[in-house]
Amino acid sequence: MSRARQLRRIRELRLVEEQYQAALLAAGKKQLADLESALHLLRKRQMEGRDLLVQSCIDGDTVSWITALEEVAILRRKADALMAEKPHLEYHVHGLCDRFIAKRIERRQAESILSSVLEEETKRGERQSQATLDEWYRAERRRFALASSGAPDA
């Protein structure tokens, strides 16, 4: 198998690896965005729960007050749990980003090497073609010289 063919296969493999890492990175970023969206929604619900708590205090409704108090406490625990998960997820996404960049670098290196090998093979082919052409002209000049001198072909 020629070097260029091997390098093409390596480049294609690196491209597939890069695409896989890109998909993982996109999924990780989506998870992070979903987590932030859930946190935003929890904060909004906490604010509504506090408003309900204040309103139940004003109205003097003890059942509503206890319900609102419990709701705010539950939402705070959920938010705390999500906030504890966020740094781990951010670290994971950062790692995915690093792996994606590494795969992109590997693919670009494979492309650079392939490009230089193709240039080298092209130049080698041009030199060989020129040498063949030069040899043909030398042979033609010899035949012409022999034909001009009247000597028989060898």
Beta strands, then each sheet from edge to edge (+ up, - down):
end
